[in-house]
Amino acid sequence: MENDGIENSTCCKIPHTNREFWVKKIQRNQARDIEQQHRLARLGWHCITIWECELKPSLREQTLDSLAFTLNHIWLEDHGAKVKSYSPSDDVDMRVPLAAEGEMEYEGRKNEEKRKEP
């Protein structure tokens, strides 16, 4: 491969014929895309690029999860929400994080509440 800064990827192959033309065209497109994204950002827009190859069945779920995370993060930042990362303390078992009462304890209260009703 020539040292032109453009590499083949799994979803984008540079043609072998007239390679110099295609490399220059791709570089111009990349520079144009960056400038347009900056222009849109100055107007308050957010740009997210999803490549067709990222929607193939083997990557689709990961891509959509990443998109959902990014959109949520953008929304929180745009609406002034404080974004804070939490790290569990050493004494918390994060293999099965639960934030609920045990079933027996809950059922007991539920039955107790029924008995109190007139």
Secondary structure, DSSP 8 states (H G I E B T S, - for coil): --SSS----SS----STTHHHHHHHHHHHHHHHHHHHHHHHHTT-------GGGGSHHHHHHHHHHHHHHHHHHHHHHTT---------TTS-TTS---S--HHHHHHHHHHHHHH--
